[in-house]
Structures are given as structure tokens and as C-alpha cells.
Amino acid sequence: MQGRQVSNRVEEEFLVVSNSSVIIALARIFRLDLLEKLFGKILIPEAVWREIAAEGKPGHEKIMRANFIHIGKAGNRRLVTLLEEFVDSGEAEAIVLALELNADILLVDDHDARDLAKKLGLQVMGTLGVIALAKYRRLIPDAKPIIDTLVESGFWISRRLLEEFLRELGEL
């Protein structure tokens, strides 16, 4: 397999594991830099690497050049298989990797995967959370232009959630 391999023994103070959705969404709008600036290094499981590194995926070239994305291996294959009954392979491996490494945050957008991860004791953040954190840390002046670009690129968000999100950030 191509990619940047890391062992599961990570010496980072703040550990972030990601599923493909947040990475692809931000790569599509040329804002992968937010992940690097916020978290420094992102770990992804092998199944997620296969998803995001596939030719023809949105943002493929940008993702391939993102040297802050590293690959880890979800060791507990039985748990991965069990979780695949509820979520897709990338999400299952990301959840297991986050559990095994005691990650501080799991980046994932899918509602079912977020619920499952929370039930297993993980802290989750999605694409909108990344954008909100970037605003709070003053990496971006406003979230709305980025959200508008995300929506134009095919990112789906309900009108109610969008309005609530922008209101919370003081942009509505």
C-alpha cells in the first residue's frame, strides 16, 4: 500500500483520527490547510486511505500532497467487523483506531458513525466543527463563505442546521 505509515504508538499530546468525509470535503474547497493548522497531524486508518487516495475522488491531488496525513492500522479486526454491521468500513476502522489510540478527537460527519463513536466514549467533530474551531482560533475571519463554498461543492447540510450553526457563530 502506498502512503505514509505510522505505528500505533503515537507520542503526540493531541491525537486526531479522521474518517474520509471531513478530509474530502475540505480538500474539495482547497481548505485542507485548516486541518493541518488546527491539529498538526491527522491519523487515518488504511480503509480511509484507500477511500481518499482513490484516483478521481474530489481533491485527490491535494490529499496526496498533504504530508500531515498519516496512516495507522486498526488492530482489532473483530471489532472492525462488528462495527461494519452499523457503519461503513472506513468509519468502522476510524472508530477502532481512535479507541485503540485513545484519540482526543474523531473527525467524522456521518450521523450514525458519530452516534456510535459517542456511545463508545469518543469525542467527535465534523466538518462544521472544524470550521467553527478555525473561526474561534482566528484562522478564518468568517465561517459563512467557507460553508457557502462547501454547499456549492456538493456538501449537504439542512437549512435548519445551517441557520443554527451560523447563528451560534454570530454570522446570522
MODAPE-V44019 format. One record per residue. N is the residue number from 0. RES is the residue in one letter. OMEGA is omega as a letter, one per 40 degrees, with the letter a starting at -180 (* if undefined). D_CENTER is the distance of its C-alpha to the mean C-alpha in whole Angstrom. Layout:
((N | RES | OMEGA | D_CENTER) (N | RES | OMEGA | D_CENTER))
//
This chain:
((0 | M | i | 21) (1 | Q | i | 20) (2 | G | a | 17) (3 | R | a | 17) (4 | Q | i | 18) (5 | V | i | 18) (6 | S | i | 20) (7 | N | i | 18) (8 | R | a | 20) (9 | V | a | 18) (10 | E | a | 20) (11 | E | i | 18) (12 | E | a | 18) (13 | F | a | 15) (14 | L | a | 12) (15 | V | i | 9) (16 | V | a | 7) (17 | S | i | 4) (18 | N | a | 5) (19 | S | a | 6) (20 | S | a | 6) (21 | V | a | 4) (22 | I | a | 5) (23 | I | a | 8) (24 | A | a | 9) (25 | L | i | 9) (26 | A | a | 11) (27 | R | a | 13) (28 | I | i | 15) (29 | F | i | 15) (30 | R | i | 13) (31 | L | i | 11) (32 | D | a | 13) (33 | L | i | 11) (34 | L | a | 9) (35 | E | a | 12) (36 | K | a | 14) (37 | L | a | 12) (38 | F | a | 11) (39 | G | a | 13) (40 | K | i | 12) (41 | I | i | 8) (42 | L | i | 9) (43 | I | i | 9) (44 | P | a | 11) (45 | E | a | 14) (46 | A | i | 13) (47 | V | i | 10) (48 | W | i | 12) (49 | R | i | 15) (50 | E | a | 13) (51 | I | a | 11) (52 | A | a | 14) (53 | A | i | 17) (54 | E | i | 19) (55 | G | i | 19) (56 | K | i | 16) (57 | P | i | 15) (58 | G | a | 14) (59 | H | a | 15) (60 | E | a | 17) (61 | K | a | 15) (62 | I | a | 12) (63 | M | i | 16) (64 | R | a | 17) (65 | A | a | 14) (66 | N | i | 15) (67 | F | i | 13) (68 | I | a | 11) (69 | H | a | 13) (70 | I | i | 13) (71 | G | a | 14) (72 | K | i | 16) (73 | A | a | 16) (74 | G | a | 20) (75 | N | a | 21) (76 | R | i | 21) (77 | R | i | 23) (78 | L | i | 20) (79 | V | a | 18) (80 | T | i | 21) (81 | L | a | 21) (82 | L | i | 18) (83 | E | i | 18) (84 | E | a | 21) (85 | F | a | 18) (86 | V | a | 15) (87 | D | a | 14) (88 | S | a | 14) (89 | G | i | 11) (90 | E | i | 10) (91 | A | i | 13) (92 | E | i | 13) (93 | A | i | 9) (94 | I | a | 11) (95 | V | i | 14) (96 | L | i | 13) (97 | A | i | 12) (98 | L | a | 15) (99 | E | a | 17) (100 | L | a | 16) (101 | N | a | 16) (102 | A | i | 13) (103 | D | a | 13) (104 | I | i | 9) (105 | L | i | 7) (106 | L | a | 3) (107 | V | a | 5) (108 | D | a | 7) (109 | D | a | 10) (110 | H | a | 13) (111 | D | i | 15) (112 | A | i | 12) (113 | R | i | 11) (114 | D | i | 15) (115 | L | a | 15) (116 | A | i | 13) (117 | K | i | 15) (118 | K | i | 18) (119 | L | i | 17) (120 | G | a | 17) (121 | L | i | 13) (122 | Q | a | 12) (123 | V | i | 9) (124 | M | i | 7) (125 | G | a | 6) (126 | T | i | 7) (127 | L | i | 10) (128 | G | i | 10) (129 | V | a | 9) (130 | I | i | 12) (131 | A | i | 14) (132 | L | i | 13) (133 | A | i | 14) (134 | K | a | 17) (135 | Y | i | 18) (136 | R | i | 18) (137 | R | i | 20) (138 | L | i | 18) (139 | I | i | 18) (140 | P | a | 22) (141 | D | i | 20) (142 | A | a | 17) (143 | K | i | 20) (144 | P | i | 20) (145 | I | i | 16) (146 | I | i | 16) (147 | D | i | 19) (148 | T | i | 18) (149 | L | a | 15) (150 | V | i | 17) (151 | E | a | 19) (152 | S | i | 17) (153 | G | i | 17) (154 | F | a | 14) (155 | W | i | 16) (156 | I | a | 16) (157 | S | i | 19) (158 | R | a | 22) (159 | R | i | 22) (160 | L | i | 19) (161 | L | i | 19) (162 | E | i | 22) (163 | E | i | 21) (164 | F | a | 18) (165 | L | i | 20) (166 | R | i | 23) (167 | E | i | 21) (168 | L | i | 21) (169 | G | a | 24) (170 | E | i | 24) (171 | L | * | 26))
//
